[in-house]
Amino acid sequence: MFFIYKKRLFNNKLKFYMLNIIIFALFFIFSLSTFSYSWGDPELVDKITKAFESIEDWILKIATPAAAVAVGTGIFMRKFSFGDEERIRMGKKIINGSLFSYAFILAIDLILSAINSLIS
């Protein structure tokens, strides 16, 4: 039923596929946590959990400089646009997009930390 209305809900195929990937990833993470509590931390689940934690740490370490570079690029685009309104708009989009993305990454880290503290 959902796939019949996908053209109406999602004009862009990329949004549809990204939503499916996110739902699958959440289901995968939830199933790993369920298996780890029902079977008592098997070695494979422990390795996957450690891998996800290291990936999360790596993403947080990379996100801050990447956001700073993107904001700096947007500021320089606005500063050196010389009155070109398209460059000013593009600079604003870059700044807003990078700040939103960085805030989203920090919010996800906060939510995962809260969930982890509730489970432990």
trRosetta pair geometry for C-beta under 8 A, 3 or more apart (Angstrom, degrees):
i j d omega theta_ij theta_ji phi_ij phi_ji
1 4 5.9 -47 -160 18 35 114
1 5 7.5 8 155 2 62 104
2 5 6.5 -75 -162 46 35 95
2 6 6.8 61 144 -62 68 89
3 6 5.3 -16 -150 -23 44 121
5 8 4.9 -53 -169 42 78 114
5 9 5.6 67 133 -18 92 106
6 9 5.8 -62 -139 46 34 103
6 10 5.5 -26 -179 36 73 107
6 16 5.8 62 -172 -126 113 139
7 10 7.2 -72 -117 64 18 67
7 11 7.7 54 -173 -104 56 44
9 16 7.8 107 95 -95 97 99
10 13 7.1 95 133 -97 117 28
10 15 5.0 -163 -149 87 107 108
10 16 4.0 124 127 -65 165 98
10 19 7.4 -130 -90 13 140 137
11 15 7.6 42 54 33 59 134
12 15 4.6 84 77 2 100 104
12 16 7.2 -173 96 -6 55 85
13 16 5.4 -57 -154 38 41 115
13 17 6.2 35 153 -16 73 106
14 17 5.9 -56 -144 40 31 106
14 18 6.1 31 157 -19 66 108
15 18 5.8 -55 -143 38 29 110
15 19 6.3 31 157 -20 63 106
16 19 5.9 -56 -151 34 27 110
16 20 6.6 25 152 -15 62 106
17 20 5.6 -54 -149 38 35 112
17 21 6.3 36 153 -21 67 104
18 21 5.6 -52 -146 36 33 112
18 22 6.3 34 154 -19 66 104
19 22 5.8 -53 -146 36 31 111
19 23 6.4 30 155 -17 64 106
20 23 5.8 -55 -145 38 31 110
20 24 6.2 31 155 -18 65 107
21 24 5.7 -56 -147 38 30 111
21 25 6.2 30 155 -20 65 106
22 25 5.7 -53 -145 36 30 110
22 26 6.4 29 156 -16 64 105
23 26 5.9 -55 -148 38 30 109
23 27 6.3 31 153 -18 64 107
24 27 5.7 -56 -148 39 31 112
24 28 6.2 34 152 -23 66 106
25 28 5.5 -52 -146 35 32 114
25 29 6.3 29 156 -16 65 105
26 29 5.9 -53 -144 38 31 108
26 30 6.2 31 156 -18 64 108
27 30 5.7 -56 -145 40 29 111
27 31 6.2 28 156 -19 65 107
28 31 5.9 -56 -146 37 27 109
28 32 6.5 30 153 -21 63 104
29 32 5.7 -52 -150 33 32 113
29 33 6.6 28 154 -15 64 104
29 52 7.5 114 -115 -128 104 159
30 33 5.9 -56 -150 37 32 107
30 34 6.3 33 152 -20 65 107
31 34 5.5 -53 -146 37 35 114
31 35 6.2 33 156 -17 67 105
32 35 5.9 -56 -146 39 30 107
32 36 6.2 29 157 -22 65 108
32 45 5.9 158 -166 -139 89 97
32 48 6.2 -117 -141 105 141 136
32 49 7.1 170 152 -70 129 85
33 36 5.8 -53 -143 34 31 111
33 37 6.7 21 160 -11 63 106
33 119 7.2 -86 -160 -126 127 153
34 37 6.4 -65 -153 39 28 101
34 38 6.3 13 158 -10 66 114
35 38 5.9 -64 -139 43 30 103
35 39 5.7 -6 174 11 70 117
35 42 7.6 -43 143 17 105 116
35 45 6.0 -160 101 -91 108 141
36 39 6.8 -69 -129 53 20 87
36 40 7.7 -99 178 80 51 3
36 41 5.4 36 -163 -87 91 55
36 42 7.3 -122 -113 22 65 74
36 45 4.5 -179 -87 154 97 148
36 46 7.7 126 -127 -61 118 61
36 49 7.1 53 -88 -53 156 135
37 40 7.8 36 -163 -70 22 38
39 42 5.5 -7 116 -34 129 103
39 45 7.6 136 70 -2 119 148
41 45 6.2 -137 -146 81 46 116
41 46 5.4 59 -176 -65 95 105
42 45 4.9 87 59 12 82 103
42 46 6.9 -148 94 -7 40 91
43 46 5.6 -57 -148 37 31 114
43 47 6.4 31 155 -19 66 105
44 47 5.8 -55 -149 35 31 110
44 48 6.4 27 154 -16 65 107
45 48 5.7 -54 -145 39 32 110
45 49 6.2 36 154 -22 65 106
46 49 5.7 -52 -146 35 29 113
46 50 6.5 27 155 -15 62 106
47 50 5.8 -56 -148 39 31 109
47 51 6.3 33 152 -22 65 106
48 51 5.5 -52 -147 35 33 114
48 52 6.4 34 154 -19 65 102
49 52 5.8 -52 -149 35 31 109
49 53 6.5 31 152 -18 63 106
50 53 5.6 -54 -148 37 34 113
50 54 6.4 31 155 -17 66 105
51 54 5.9 -55 -147 37 31 107
51 55 6.3 32 153 -18 65 106
52 55 5.6 -53 -146 37 33 112
52 56 6.3 36 154 -22 65 105
53 56 5.6 -52 -147 35 31 113
53 57 6.5 31 154 -17 64 104
54 57 5.7 -50 -147 37 34 111
54 58 6.3 36 153 -21 65 106
55 58 5.6 -55 -147 37 32 112
55 59 6.3 33 155 -21 66 105
56 59 5.8 -53 -147 34 30 110
56 60 6.5 27 155 -16 63 106
56 109 6.9 135 -177 -109 109 90
56 112 7.0 -127 -135 105 149 163
57 60 5.9 -58 -149 38 31 109
57 61 6.3 29 154 -19 66 107
58 61 5.8 -56 -147 36 31 110
58 62 6.3 21 157 -12 66 110
59 62 6.0 -62 -145 43 29 105
59 63 5.9 39 156 -37 66 108
59 105 6.7 -146 144 -154 109 123
60 63 5.7 -45 -137 22 30 117
60 64 7.4 32 167 -22 58 97
60 105 7.0 167 -99 153 64 115
60 109 6.1 70 -88 -88 123 147
61 64 7.2 -57 -166 22 27 104
62 65 6.8 -70 -162 46 41 97
62 66 5.8 34 152 -19 76 120
63 66 5.7 -66 -143 43 28 111
63 67 6.0 28 162 -21 68 109
63 101 7.9 -149 -152 129 104 93
63 102 5.9 141 165 -123 106 77
63 105 4.8 -151 -136 111 158 164
63 106 7.9 -176 120 -50 149 76
64 67 6.0 -54 -145 35 26 108
64 68 6.5 25 156 -17 61 107
64 102 7.5 89 -99 -140 44 119
65 68 5.4 -55 -146 38 36 113
65 69 6.2 36 156 -20 69 104
66 69 5.8 -52 -147 36 31 109
66 70 6.3 29 154 -17 64 108
66 98 7.8 -152 130 -148 76 108
67 70 5.7 -56 -145 39 32 110
67 71 6.2 29 157 -17 67 106
67 98 5.1 145 -142 168 68 101
67 99 7.0 97 -163 -89 113 42
67 101 7.0 -166 -98 82 100 97
67 102 3.9 42 -102 -74 149 135
68 71 5.9 -54 -144 39 29 108
68 72 6.2 30 156 -18 63 109
69 72 5.7 -56 -146 40 29 112
69 73 6.3 33 154 -22 64 105
70 73 5.6 -51 -147 34 31 113
70 74 6.5 30 154 -17 63 105
70 94 5.9 -149 178 172 87 94
70 95 7.6 161 134 -99 85 37
70 97 7.5 -97 164 88 137 90
70 98 3.4 171 109 -101 133 148
71 74 5.7 -55 -149 38 33 112
71 75 6.3 33 153 -20 66 105
71 94 7.8 169 -100 128 31 90
71 95 5.5 68 -130 -127 69 76
71 98 5.4 -144 -56 92 72 140
71 99 6.7 73 -87 -57 113 88
72 75 5.7 -53 -145 36 32 111
72 76 6.3 28 157 -14 65 106
73 76 5.9 -57 -147 40 29 107
73 77 6.3 32 153 -22 64 106
73 94 6.0 -89 97 154 100 149
74 77 5.6 -51 -146 33 31 113
74 78 6.5 28 156 -15 64 104
74 91 4.5 125 -168 -167 68 67
74 92 7.1 128 -172 -67 117 13
74 93 7.7 -155 -124 68 120 47
74 94 3.6 -169 -85 89 107 109
74 95 3.7 -173 124 -52 156 81
74 98 6.9 -150 -16 14 135 129
75 78 5.9 -56 -151 38 32 107
75 79 6.0 29 153 -20 67 111
75 91 7.0 125 -71 -172 13 117
75 95 6.9 88 -53 -85 67 121
76 79 5.4 -54 -137 40 33 111
76 80 5.8 -3 172 12 70 111
76 91 7.8 -156 69 -125 42 121
77 80 6.8 -71 -133 55 20 83
77 81 6.3 49 158 -66 59 95
77 87 5.5 -144 174 178 93 93
77 88 7.8 173 129 -95 88 29
77 90 6.1 -90 155 96 146 96
77 91 3.6 -171 91 -87 108 104
77 94 6.6 85 29 30 146 143
78 81 5.8 -30 -149 -17 27 120
78 87 7.4 173 -93 132 37 85
78 88 5.5 70 -127 -129 77 65
78 91 3.7 -175 -51 122 82 159
78 92 6.9 85 -82 -50 122 68
78 95 7.8 -10 -25 -28 131 132
81 84 4.7 -129 175 50 90 84
81 85 7.9 101 159 -68 137 16
81 87 3.8 176 -126 94 105 122
81 88 5.0 171 102 -57 178 75
81 91 6.7 -104 -57 -15 125 137
84 87 4.3 56 92 14 111 111
84 88 6.8 171 92 -14 58 85
85 88 5.4 -52 -146 36 39 114
85 89 6.2 40 155 -19 69 104
86 89 5.8 -53 -148 38 31 110
86 90 6.2 30 153 -18 64 108
87 90 5.5 -52 -141 39 34 112
87 91 6.2 40 155 -23 65 104
88 91 5.7 -53 -149 35 29 113
88 92 6.6 30 152 -18 62 104
89 92 5.7 -54 -150 35 32 111
89 93 6.4 32 152 -19 65 105
90 93 5.6 -52 -148 36 34 113
90 94 6.4 35 153 -20 65 103
91 94 5.7 -52 -147 34 31 111
91 95 6.4 29 155 -17 64 106
92 95 5.8 -56 -147 38 32 109
92 96 6.1 24 159 -13 67 110
93 96 6.0 -57 -140 43 28 106
93 97 5.8 27 161 -18 65 114
94 97 5.9 -58 -140 41 24 109
94 98 6.2 19 163 -15 62 111
95 98 6.2 -62 -146 38 23 104
95 99 6.3 16 160 -12 63 111
96 99 6.0 -61 -145 41 28 106
96 100 6.1 27 158 -18 66 111
97 100 5.8 -56 -143 39 28 110
97 101 6.1 27 158 -19 64 108
98 101 5.7 -53 -144 37 30 111
98 102 6.2 30 157 -18 64 107
99 102 5.8 -54 -144 38 30 110
99 103 6.2 30 156 -17 64 107
100 103 5.8 -57 -146 40 29 110
100 104 6.2 33 153 -23 64 107
101 104 5.5 -53 -148 34 31 114
101 105 6.5 31 154 -19 64 103
102 105 5.8 -51 -149 34 33 110
102 106 6.5 28 153 -13 64 106
103 106 5.7 -56 -147 41 33 109
103 107 6.1 36 153 -22 67 107
104 107 5.6 -53 -144 36 30 112
104 108 6.4 32 155 -20 63 103
105 108 5.8 -52 -149 34 30 111
105 109 6.6 31 151 -18 62 105
106 109 5.6 -52 -149 36 35 113
106 110 6.4 37 152 -21 66 104
107 110 5.5 -52 -148 36 34 113
107 111 6.3 33 154 -18 66 105
108 111 5.7 -54 -146 38 32 110
108 112 6.2 30 156 -17 66 107
109 112 5.8 -55 -144 40 30 109
109 113 6.2 31 156 -20 64 107
110 113 5.8 -55 -147 36 29 111
110 114 6.4 29 154 -19 63 106
111 114 5.7 -54 -149 36 31 111
111 115 6.4 30 154 -17 65 106
112 115 5.7 -53 -145 38 32 111
112 116 6.1 34 154 -20 65 108
113 116 5.6 -54 -145 38 30 113
113 117 6.3 28 156 -18 64 105
114 117 5.9 -55 -146 37 30 107
114 118 6.5 28 154 -18 63 106
115 118 5.8 -56 -150 36 31 110
115 119 6.4 28 154 -18 66 107
116 119 5.8 -55 -145 37 31 109
116 120 6.2 21 161 -13 66 111
117 120 6.1 -57 -137 41 30 105
